Amino acid sequence: MELKSYDKPWLPAFKGAFLILFGIIDMLRIFGSIKTLAVLFIVLIGMISVLLISTGILFKNSDFRGWTIVSGVINLLFCIYLAIHMDSSRNVILYIILIWVLFYAISEIIEAGLLFSRKNAFGALFLLNALLTLLFGYFLHVLMGNFQAQGIFYVGVIALVFGIANELSAFLLSRVKEKE
């Protein structure tokens, strides 16, 4: 297995920047309410969906173009669903976010599998990101039962670590060029 080029290095970079910002805001306890958290996730999910769909449409030579577009559409549906349920209870909003986090972890595992099937060692980065996504989801689940300052701080710490890991992944993904 070797490192080969990857056509979407911007995705972990975008997600990493969001998670670093989210982690800092969360650790400083700037959040006003659960609705603020929902708005942040609507922005994240919406931007990921727009980027995935546009990448699938624009890069016609991409090996997994269909998967990229389908994943973008599913993310867009989550974004719309969360936006529609903004006035729901705290637990409903957290469950929607938690289900999206689970979907995102599964999509990263699928992406890792696709990369491993091409004997691309970058699949390991996506497997690592899937595990960190599941850890983030676990802390969100714990937060559902204990929505207190300490729980919010821990979610911020894992978001910060996860964001840094995504930025490092994006850096590694962008360094390897396609072989001529």
N, C-alpha and C positions, 0 to 999 in steps of 0.2 A: 504494500500500500504506500502511496506517495501523496504528497501535497500537490493538488491540481488547482487550477483557477476555479473561482466561484463567482457566479454572475450577479449576486445580490449582497455585496458586503455592506451596503448602506443600511440594510434592515437591522442588524445588531447594533450598528452605530446609532441609529435613531432611537431604538428601544433603550440602549444603554444610557444615552443622554437624558431621556425621559425618566428612567429609573433613578439616575443619580440626582436629578432635580427633585423627583418625588421623595427619595430617601432623605435628602436634606430638609425639605419642607416638613416631612413627617417627623424627623428627629427634633426639629425646632418647635414642633407642635403648633404650626401656623394654621392647620386645618380648622375651619370654622364649623363644619358639619360633615355628615356622611354625604350630603349632596355635593360638596366640594370634591370629595374623593371620586364620586361618580362622574363629575364633569371632567376631572383629570383623566379618568379611564376612557371616557367618551372621546376625548381628544386623541389619546394614545391609540385606541382601537380604530378610530376613524382614519387617522393618518397611516397606520399600518395597512388598512384595507385599500386606501387610495394608492399607496405606493405599490402594493402587490398587484392590484388590477392594472395600473398603468405600466408596470414593468412587464407583466404578461402580454399586454397589448403591444407595447413598443418594441420589445426584444423578441422578434419573431424567430430567431435562431436559438433561443434558449431550449435546453433539453427538456425541461419540466415546465413548459409554458402553461399547459392545462392545469397542473397542480397549483401553480402560482395564482392563476386567475380564480380558480375554485376557492382556494384558501382566502383570497382577498374578498370574495363575495360573502363567504361565511363570516369573516371578520366584520364586514359592513352590516350584515344582519344583526350581529351582536351589538354593534354600535347603535343602530336604530332601536333595537329592543331596549337597551339600557336607557337611551334618551327618552323613550316613551314611558318608561317606568321610573322616571326621576322623582315623582311624588309618592312613590311607594315607601314602605317601612324600611328601616335600616337593614333588617335581615334579608328582605327581598333584594335590595340593591347589592348587598354583599354576596348573596347567592348567585346573582347574575354575573358579578365580577369573578367569583370563584369558578363558575362553570366556564367562563371565557378563559381563565387561567388554565384550567384543565384542558380545554380544547387547544390552547396555544402550546402546551407541553406535548400533547399528542401530535400536533402538526410539526413540532421540532423533532420528535422521534421519527416521524415519517420522512422529514427532510434528511435526517441522519441516515436512515435506511437507504434512501435514494442515493446519497453520496457514497455510502459503503458499497452499494451495488455497482458503482462505477470505480470501485477501489480508490476512493478519494478519502484520505485521512482526515479531511476537515469534518467528516461526519462525527468525529469525536467531540468537536466543539459544540455541535448541535445537541449531542447526547448530554454533554455537560450543562448546556443551557436548559435542556428539558428537565434535568434533575433540579437545577436552581429554580426553575419556574414552579415545579412541584413543591419545593421548599417554601417559596414565596406564597403559594396557594395554601399550604399548611398553616403558615402564620396568619394568613387572612382568615382561615377557618377558626383558629384559636381566638382571633380578635372578635369573631362573631359572638362568642360566649362571654367575652371579657373586654368590652369596649372602654378601656381605661387608658390613661396616659402611658403607663409602662408597656402595655401591649402595642400601642400605636408606635412607641419608640422602637420596639423590636422589629416591627414591620418596616420601619424606616431604615434600620441597620441592614436588614437582609436586602432591601431594595437598593441601597447604596452599594453593597458588595456585588449584587447581581448586575447592577449598572456598570460597575468597573469591569466585571468579567465580560460583559457584552462589548464594551469599548475595546478591550484587548482582543476579543474574537474578531471584531470588525477590522482592527489593525492587521491581524494575521491574515484574514481573508483577502484584504486588499493588496497585500505584498506580493502574492504569487501571481505571475502573469501566465496567460495561456501559452502553451508551447507552440512554436511556429511550425 
